[in-house]
Amino acid sequence: MVRIGVTGHMNITEDTEPLVYAAIRELLGTDTNGDVVGVSCIARGADSVFARAVLDVGGQLEVVLPSRNYRETKVQPDHAELFDDLMQRALLVRVMDFEEAGREAYEAANAALVGSVDRLVAVWDAEEGQQGGTGSVVALARAARLPVDVVWPAGAARGR
């Protein structure tokens, strides 16, 4: 059983989602026989695309949420249906010990994710961003000597 985590941009464009999905599917292979556990925070964008790809190849999904109120306060209405579907399909949901989602909660979720996987997929344009963003999670994984697969297909773009 291999455990693969994900980090990535929340603001990938609608046209980028199928490109990222195809790249992740290729990375995972066509049929995992349930031998892959994908670990994701299932946020909008890269996290949810990764989660769908893992489930579509027969893998299992584990979810890490930064706080108890994450669904109510951070999941936007246009992402709620997919978020809820992924939550229902998850084998395990771990919720960090924070009531509110904030910097500390996100950092704890990122550390829990990185600390529980064998490798990391980073849907990342390699641009440095804010503290706690994709680049920070990649640096955390590399410091832990985790293999990191950077996925940013030709034609991929971020929205504003």
ABEGO torsion letter per residue (X at the ends): XBBBBBBEBAABBAAAAAAAAAAAAAAAEABAGGABBBBBAGBBEAAAAAAAAAAAAGBBBBBBBABAAAAAAABBAAAAAAAAAAAAABABBBBBBBABBBAAAAAAAAAAAAAABABBBBBBAGBBBBBGBAAAAAAAAAAAGBBBBBBBBBGBBBBX
